[in-house]
């Protein structure tokens, strides 16, 4: 009987360890995402057939200088199909909101842990 109880207790500790480890990893990833910044008027929309890479070209709306946003995360890539030429992408540093400004609306996506 004792070996079964100790095995169950050991499994519970392992399960708790993995739950907390996974949560810590998500929080550290969220901090990295919050540090990213991109404000661009899209001239060339991101390619929709790539899975992780998010790359778009356009210009900075304030300076009007050409620029490019290139990121390797699935969060931004999830919304590639919503972006067309003429849209403005806004991802401010320190925030976990990715916005697509269209001519008549704004689509905001909040990162969820």
N, C-alpha and C positions, 0 to 999 in steps of 0.2 A: 504494500500500500504506500509506503514512504517513497519509493522510487517514482511512482506516478505523480504524487503531490509535488515532489521536487522538479520533475520534468515540466509540469504545468506552471509552476512558479517561474522556472527558467524561461519558458516560452512567453509568459506575460512580460517579463523584463525585456526580452528581445523585441517584442512588439512595441512596447513603450519607447525603447531606444530608437527604433526606426521611425516612429511617428514624430518624435521631437527632432530627429536629424533631418527629416524631410521638410519640416516646417522651417527650420533654421535656413536650409538651402533656399527655399522659396523667398524668405525675407531678404537674404543677401542678394539674390537675383533681382528682386524688386528694387533694392537700393541702386544696383547697377543701371537698371532701366530708367530710374528717376534721374540719373545723371546725364542721360542722353538728351540732345537738343537738335531740333531741326525745324526751321521755318522756311518754307520754299513754295513758290508758285510753280506748279508742275507744268512742264512743257513736254517731257517724255515720261509717261506713266510707268510705274514699275511693271516688270514682266510678271504675268500671272502664273506661268508654268513652273517657276522655280519654287522650291518648298520653303527655304529658310531665308535666302538672300532677299533683302529689300533694297532696291536701288532705283532712284529716280533723279532726273535732271530737270533743272529749271533755273529760276533766279530768285535772289533774296528780294522780298517785297519792299524793304526799306532802302537798300542801296542800289537795287536794280542790277547788281552784278551777277553773272552766272555762278551757279553753285550746284552741288550734288549732295544728296542724302544717301548714304550707304550704311546699312545695318544688317547684322546677322542675328536676328531673333524672330521667333514665330509670332510674337505679339503684333508687331507692325505688319508682318507678312500676311496675317489673317485678314487684313482689310484691303489688300491690293486690288481686288475686283471692284471696290467702291470708288477708286480714284481714276479720274480722267484728266486730260489736258485742260488747264484753266483752273483746276482746283488748287486751293492753298492748304498745305499740310502744316499743322502747328503742333509741335511737341516741345513744351517748355522745360528747361532744366529744373529739376527739383519736383516735378509733378509726374503723376502716373496717369495722365490723360493724353490720349492721342486723338487729335481732331482733324477732320477733313472739312474745310470750309468750301462750300459750293456757292454758286451764284444766288441761290434762293434759300439755303439752309446750312446748318452746321451739324455734322455727325460727330459725336464725341464717344470715344471708347475708353472706359476706365479699366485699368489693369486690376485683375482680381487675384488675390493670393490663393 
